[in-house]
Amino acid sequence: MPTLLIHGGNDAHVHYELSEMLDKKLDAYQVKHLLLGLPWATHGCEYSLNGPSGQLAKYTIERFVHVVTR
């Protein structure tokens, strides 16, 4: 199943390294996926769609869905 990971590098609740580990596992199993790492972002950074994280998340989600549903 295609997987999109969006993770902030300053997330105080979930360590960014966990998404990196999942990214590597998905690679190993040849699962279509994308890790969008936002180095400045915190947990729930995309909550506001008007902010920079929200804008990047929205664009990435739209593109990802478009690519994996072809």
C-alpha atoms as one frame of an Amber mdcrd trajectory, in Angstrom:
protein
   0.000   0.000   0.000   1.484   3.400  -0.968   2.537   5.375   2.083   3.120
   9.091   2.580   5.054  10.195   5.643   5.115  13.864   6.665   7.292  14.539
   9.669   8.727  17.613  11.334  12.321  17.562  12.454  11.392  19.426  15.666
   8.587  17.048  16.639   8.684  16.751  20.443   6.147  13.884  20.541   7.373
  11.439  17.884  11.061  11.195  17.043  11.904  11.940  13.408  14.216   8.922
  13.379  11.161   6.651  13.532   9.980   7.952  10.171  13.477   7.472   8.785
  13.426   3.863  10.003  10.019   3.266   8.420  11.267   4.876   5.206  14.113
   2.345   5.057  11.783  -0.595   5.751   9.398   0.526   3.021  12.380   0.735
   0.656  13.404  -2.794   1.603   9.918  -4.102   0.836   9.702  -2.037  -2.370
   6.588  -0.174  -1.213   5.797   3.065  -3.061   6.314   5.781  -0.496   7.582
   9.264   0.188   9.017  10.844   3.319   8.508  14.603   3.391  10.834  15.806
   6.116  10.360  19.376   7.287  13.421  20.231   9.421  11.849  23.275  11.134
   8.422  21.762  11.763   6.866  20.579  15.003   4.188  17.957  15.731   0.951
  18.803  13.908   2.726  21.433  11.814   0.335  21.000   8.886  -2.721  21.817
  11.024  -2.842  25.322   9.572  -3.127  24.947   5.800  -2.172  28.614   5.404
   1.254  28.187   6.999   4.361  27.004   5.163   4.149  23.441   6.519   0.460
  23.197   5.658   1.049  24.457   2.137   3.880  21.978   1.549   1.854  19.132
   3.051  -1.210  19.926   0.929   0.811  20.109  -2.281   2.677  16.895  -1.461
  -0.511  15.008  -0.614  -2.159  16.097  -3.874   0.864  15.087  -5.967   1.376
  11.809  -4.098  -2.248  10.733  -4.545  -2.109  11.701  -8.222   1.026   9.621
  -8.813   0.011   6.485  -6.909  -3.524   6.321  -8.324  -2.487   6.340 -11.974
